[in-house]
Amino acid sequence: MSGRGYGRGRGGRRQGIGGPSECVCPNCGTRVPHVRGVPCVETKCPKCGANMLPAR
């Protein structure tokens, strides 16, 4: 074993890293589920048409 503390089978990846679970409109506050593979900024708000942002 290398002794680097990554554990078995984890490959050194950090847990919890990933995209947002939903996108939010900066204009009207509408929230929609995030579509995997499509950035939130490429998603239009269904109510006002603004570009969405990742929810924090």
Buried (B, 14 or more C-beta within 10 A) or exposed (E): EEEEEEEEEEEEEEEEEEEBEEBBBEEEEBEBEBEEEEBBEEBEBEEEEBBBBBEE
